[in-house]
């Protein structure tokens, strides 16, 4: 199966995991070319996107191995909790903070054999690191909203990084 099938399975798994946390999960949990939210994103937005696609054993053989790296980027608008007044709300707010959401993403995808095998992979995704939180200005949101300042962050993002998802493909001779 294709890389696209793994991206779709990951997106669908996260929509189930966050159905009670992220408003409108079908709108706010999507596949993207990057972690940047769509223009109509809600307060919490989760993007599943490709990190890399590589051959872990590049020798010439009749079998080709490919390994996928995925990023899952969570973005939270901070207008409700400006950094200079209440930064802990964005980072560790119970259930809806960047660290709690990242914990659920990590636990849902790391080593999930059912998810990987349903996407045609022989090895599951493996969590390797989280990057962030990173402040995001209004252009991250494609925003013209006057309440999103030019210098004050309009929100924050955090990336959960995975590798693995290995599959082997026979090369026709």
C-alpha positions as CSV (number, residue, x, y, z in Angstrom):
1,X,0.0,0.0,0.0
2,X,1.0,3.6,-0.5
3,X,2.4,6.2,1.9
4,X,-0.9,8.0,1.4
5,X,-2.7,5.1,3.0
6,X,-0.6,5.4,6.1
7,X,-1.2,9.1,6.3
8,X,-5.0,8.5,6.0
9,X,-4.9,5.8,8.7
10,X,-3.0,8.1,11.1
11,X,-5.4,10.9,10.4
12,X,-8.4,8.7,11.0
13,X,-6.9,7.3,14.2
14,X,-6.3,10.8,15.6
15,X,-9.8,11.8,14.7
16,X,-11.1,9.0,16.8
17,X,-8.7,9.8,19.7
18,X,-9.6,13.5,19.8
19,X,-13.3,13.3,19.0
20,X,-14.2,14.8,22.4
21,X,-11.3,17.3,22.6
22,X,-10.9,18.9,19.2
23,X,-14.1,20.6,17.9
24,X,-15.1,19.3,14.5
25,X,-12.3,16.7,14.1
26,X,-13.0,16.1,10.4
27,X,-12.3,19.8,9.8
28,X,-9.5,20.3,12.3
29,X,-7.5,17.1,12.0
30,X,-6.2,16.8,8.5
31,X,-3.4,15.7,6.2
32,X,-1.2,18.6,5.1
33,X,1.9,19.4,3.1
34,X,3.2,21.1,6.2
35,X,2.0,21.6,9.8
36,X,0.4,24.9,8.9
37,X,-3.3,25.1,9.7
38,X,-5.9,25.7,7.0
39,X,-7.3,29.2,6.8
40,X,-10.6,28.1,8.6
41,X,-8.9,26.1,11.4
42,X,-10.4,26.1,14.8
43,X,-8.7,26.9,18.1
44,X,-6.9,23.5,18.1
45,X,-5.7,22.1,14.7
46,X,-3.7,18.9,14.1
47,X,-1.9,18.3,10.8
48,X,-0.4,14.9,9.7
49,X,2.4,15.4,7.2
50,X,5.3,13.5,5.7
51,X,8.8,14.1,7.1
52,X,10.9,11.9,4.9
53,X,10.8,8.7,2.9
54,X,14.0,6.8,2.8
55,X,15.7,3.4,2.1
56,X,17.3,2.2,5.4
57,X,19.4,-0.3,3.5
58,X,20.3,1.2,0.1
59,X,22.2,-1.8,-1.3
60,X,21.1,-3.2,-4.6
61,X,18.9,-6.3,-4.0
62,X,15.7,-7.7,-5.4
63,X,13.8,-6.2,-2.4
64,X,13.4,-2.5,-1.8
65,X,12.8,-1.3,1.7
66,X,11.2,2.0,2.4
67,X,10.8,3.8,5.7
68,X,8.6,6.7,6.4
69,X,9.1,9.6,8.8
70,X,5.9,11.4,9.8
71,X,5.2,14.7,11.7
72,X,2.1,15.4,13.6
73,X,1.9,19.1,14.3
74,X,-0.6,20.5,16.8
75,X,-1.4,24.2,16.7
76,X,-3.3,26.1,19.4
77,X,-4.4,29.6,19.1
78,X,-3.4,31.7,22.1
79,X,-5.7,34.6,21.8
80,X,-7.7,33.3,24.9
81,X,-4.4,32.9,26.9
82,X,-1.9,35.5,25.8
83,X,1.8,34.6,26.5
84,X,2.3,37.6,28.7
85,X,-0.6,36.8,31.0
86,X,-1.2,33.0,31.1
87,X,1.4,30.9,29.2
88,X,0.8,27.7,31.2
89,X,-2.7,27.5,29.8
90,X,-1.4,26.8,26.3
91,X,1.3,24.4,27.3
92,X,-0.2,22.3,30.0
93,X,-3.9,23.0,30.2
94,X,-5.6,19.8,31.2
95,X,-6.5,17.7,28.1
96,X,-6.3,20.6,25.7
97,X,-2.7,21.8,26.2
98,X,0.2,21.1,23.7
99,X,1.9,18.7,26.0
100,X,-1.3,16.7,26.8
101,X,-2.3,16.5,23.1
102,X,1.3,15.4,22.2
103,X,1.2,12.7,24.8
104,X,-2.0,11.3,23.3
105,X,-0.5,11.4,19.8
106,X,2.6,9.7,20.9
107,X,0.8,7.0,22.8
108,X,-1.7,6.4,20.0
109,X,0.8,5.9,17.2
110,X,4.1,4.6,18.7
111,X,4.4,0.9,18.1
112,X,0.8,0.6,16.9
113,X,1.0,-2.6,14.9
114,X,-2.7,-2.6,14.0
115,X,-2.4,0.8,12.4
116,X,0.8,0.0,10.5
117,X,-0.3,-3.4,9.2
118,X,-3.7,-2.0,8.1
119,X,-1.7,0.5,5.9
120,X,0.5,-2.3,4.5
121,X,3.5,-1.8,6.7
122,X,5.5,-4.6,8.3
123,X,6.9,-2.4,11.1
124,X,5.0,0.3,13.2
125,X,5.8,3.9,13.5
126,X,8.2,4.8,16.3
127,X,8.1,8.1,18.2
128,X,11.5,9.8,18.3
129,X,11.0,13.4,19.6
130,X,8.8,16.4,20.1
131,X,9.8,19.8,18.8
132,X,8.4,22.9,20.4
133,X,6.5,24.8,21.5
134,X,7.1,27.3,18.8
135,X,5.5,30.7,18.7
136,X,3.4,31.3,15.6
137,X,2.5,34.8,14.3
138,X,-0.7,35.5,12.5
139,X,0.7,34.6,9.1
140,X,0.9,30.9,10.3
141,X,-2.9,31.1,10.5
142,X,-3.2,33.1,7.2
143,X,-4.9,35.6,9.4
144,X,-5.9,39.2,8.8
145,X,-7.7,39.4,12.2
146,X,-6.8,42.6,14.0
147,X,-6.9,40.7,17.3
148,X,-3.9,38.7,16.1
149,X,-1.0,41.1,16.6
150,X,1.9,41.5,14.3
151,X,4.5,40.9,17.0
152,X,2.6,39.0,19.7
153,X,2.3,35.3,18.9
154,X,-1.2,34.3,17.7
155,X,-0.6,30.8,18.8
156,X,1.9,28.0,19.4
157,X,2.7,24.7,17.7
158,X,4.4,21.5,18.7
159,X,5.6,18.7,16.4
160,X,5.6,15.0,17.3
161,X,8.1,13.2,15.2
162,X,7.9,9.6,14.1
163,X,10.1,7.3,12.0
164,X,9.5,3.7,11.0
165,X,6.5,2.4,9.2
166,X,8.9,0.1,7.3
167,X,7.7,-2.0,4.3
168,X,9.5,-4.2,1.8
169,X,8.6,-4.3,-1.8
170,X,9.8,-6.8,-4.4
171,X,11.4,-5.2,-7.5
172,X,10.3,-6.9,-10.7
173,X,13.2,-8.0,-12.8
